């Protein structure tokens, strides 16, 4: 497949006209210019469309704006992958900013992979800082480090915000599940699936500024665990079914995942038998240990909801 540019920088947005300028200004300042900016507006009712239209007239790089009815970030992501013209797909949130040399760092890091080995790799991932310039999370134990997202999580126990691109052709093989009524889906499930087939090169280079901001959606999710119960249950189900080989490396993480699988499954009305049927045999062994704690957390959620409603 041929591509018209090196990078598609993809930004899904919803009523973020007041922060989208960060992303735009950071792209204007990129030292590497072979990219397009693809914006998918997930039903905004603010001034986003007018703002992007004004930028399109002045920018010296391609800006492609798509509006859709509100369906969720994961649906916008799937659509963005299909529309991307770039060889590499880089998702930049509407309230964050790329470092001026971010695309140059990514391109150079990719070129350093031996050409006969690149088929094994899907991504390059670097580090993030906050708005005060402080590193978010852990650096990698060495740089470059050829690994995958599951190994980074379970073996190396690397925490914190990271940022990187994926090969567009790889993402097309791993779309987010599109289930009616679900407007949120945990991204880690897709990265885990990709990690079972491809490697990522991790580098200790700062490539993004991550802004810590509260949004109404994030507040709602914490106040009502049932808000995204179906997508959370599916996410934990996939983790248990596909990543359990890492249990010996991170037992507490899997116990936590099993507990939350049961918790969110009860929220969507799945009883004990229905939950067990959705798991592999090894997954059921973990579930037997965690289902009762998950049930009690579910009951506590219900009690908390009743208290807030009273």
Secondary structure, 3 states (H helix, E strand, C coil): CCCCEEEEEEEEECCCCCCHHHHHHHHHCCCCCCEEEEEEEECCCCCHHHHHHHHHHHCCCEEEEEEECCCCHHHHHHHHHHHCCEEEEEECCCCCEECCCHHHHHHHHHHCCCHHHHHHEEEEEEEEEECCCCECCCCCCCCCEEECHHHHHHCCCCCCCEEEEEEHHHHCCCCCCCCCCCCCCCCHHHHHHHHCCCEEEEEEEEEEEECCCCCHHHHHHHHCHHHHHHHHHHHHHHHHHHCHHHCCCCHHHHHHHHHHHHHHHHHCCCCHHHHHHCCCHHHHHHHHHHHHHHHHHHHHHHHHHHHHHC
